[in-house]
Amino acid sequence: MAVDLLLGLQWGDEGKGKIVDVLTSKYNIIARFQGGPNAGHTLVFNGKKHVLHTIPSGIFHENKTNLVGNGVVIDPVIFKKELDKLEEQNVDYRKSLLISRKAHIILPTHRLLDAASEASKGKAKIGSTLKGIGPTYMDKTGRNGIRVGDIELADWKDKYRTLADKHEAMIAFYNVDVQYDLQELESEFFKSIEILKSLKFIDSEEYLHQAQKRGESILAEGAQGSLLDIDFGTYPFVTSSNTTAAGACTGLGIAPNKIGEVFGIFKAYTTRVGSGPFPTELFDEDGETMGRVGNEFGATTGRPRRCGWLDLVALRYACQINGVTQLIMMKGDVLSGFKTLKVCTAYNYKGDTIHHLPFNIEEENVTPIYTEMKGWNADLTEMTEASQMPKPLMDYIKFLEKELEIPITIVSVGPDRKQTIIR
Ligand code: IMP
């Protein structure tokens, strides 16, 4: 059976957690393929909000398998906190949560290195979540990393010490003020490692291969967004993994010809947290309204997100890179009340009108060209059927479908599971 993918098409925070949760009933296995605790996937049901960082968003459903794939980086300390929260909710994760032996582990010194690296960059800082993501992926590609399977081996602590010592020397090299008590951090880390070890570790690529042979359905859950992809995002203001469709192949061991539907999620407007170019960013009352109504604060760091109009140049690019087959539009409800909406359909790039994402999208190179559309005033949050949508919203959706040449099959009108319209 084909493996379906679910990916964010913007700079993250599109609402992937909610949609995975909505779609989970259709699948046997939900598998996270990249990123780590830099992600914050928010789910709302029965009047309660849940935020997951590393654990797949299918975990609240009974009889579903949730896999943390080889492409993910795991911080045992944060992972333990997530497990504690699940326990408080009486979620029996022991049967349903599986971890790839090939996933890499975030060490306390990776987090410190992240902080030192960011501090040393001054104004050029990336705005990292400081969860140690970059340094952990650097050790992975540098072939120095520690993997989940390593902690089952007797001598892994020797490997740990060598790596942590090297990190300490690197932190000193940065020559910035990073205060830490490594003994205390390590004590918490090693306790959390023991909790991690009580979970089920598997050879996940083989597991997924056999599951496909048995006809089980699999949904691969992405983290962050396509514009934060290490190769195709707004480098260097990106994360350190492939957030796009190809990342699902390498992050789970799934062959490209086994991919089925590619669900691409986007917000009806655009947000970004952290530094980096953002052509349609708003610095006026409209941007402030989007942030306030949309509650645009990072689920992991609490930082306010930058807000702006929908950018179809960037969205078209993300659809192309990912091979999106179905679009899911989030937070249409946040745009209710705007008299006029703007959608960026092209860029003025050094005097020329272009429709693709160029190498440089900083404001000195790119000016967005907008199409204006009529807004709507209705409260969408109680709507459950497409027929209830106001005409200007239908026109907005149809316009996007025409521009992107991909159907919008789900429209989300609020954070709750129930606030979802299937078209
Ligand atoms: P890092 O992955 O924590 O190093 O962060 C690199 C960049 O990606 C920063 O601009 C972060 O704000 C951004 N980022 C990382 N994870 C997320 C996410 O889950 N949502 C939105 N932005 C993210």
Residues whose N, C-alpha, C, O or C-beta is under 5 A from the ligand:
A	BS01	IMP	W11 G12 D13 N38 A39 G40 I126 G127 S128 T129 L130 K131 I133 G134 Q224 L228 V238 T239 S240 V273 G274 S275
